[in-house]
Amino acid sequence: MDTIARFKRRESVRPRTIAAIRTALENAGVEFLDGNGAGPGVRLKVPPTPGDAGKAKAPAGPDDPPDA
């Protein structure tokens, strides 16, 4: 958590650490958006529909039933 706190305070954080944080967030279902004129942002990936076998799925939320 100290690394995240340093990053939020805009203190020095190694580039490989920033890359690891981004990868962890992406693996958890966060999608990073380009500016496209409105500025950069993030959003949760859309969960796949039943016909989308093999694609990445968003992580389950606390109210979601466990996978069977």
Secondary structure, DSSP 8 states (H G I E B T S, - for coil): -HHHHHHHTT----HHHHHHHHHHHHHTTEEEE--TTS--EEEE-----TT-TTS------TTS----
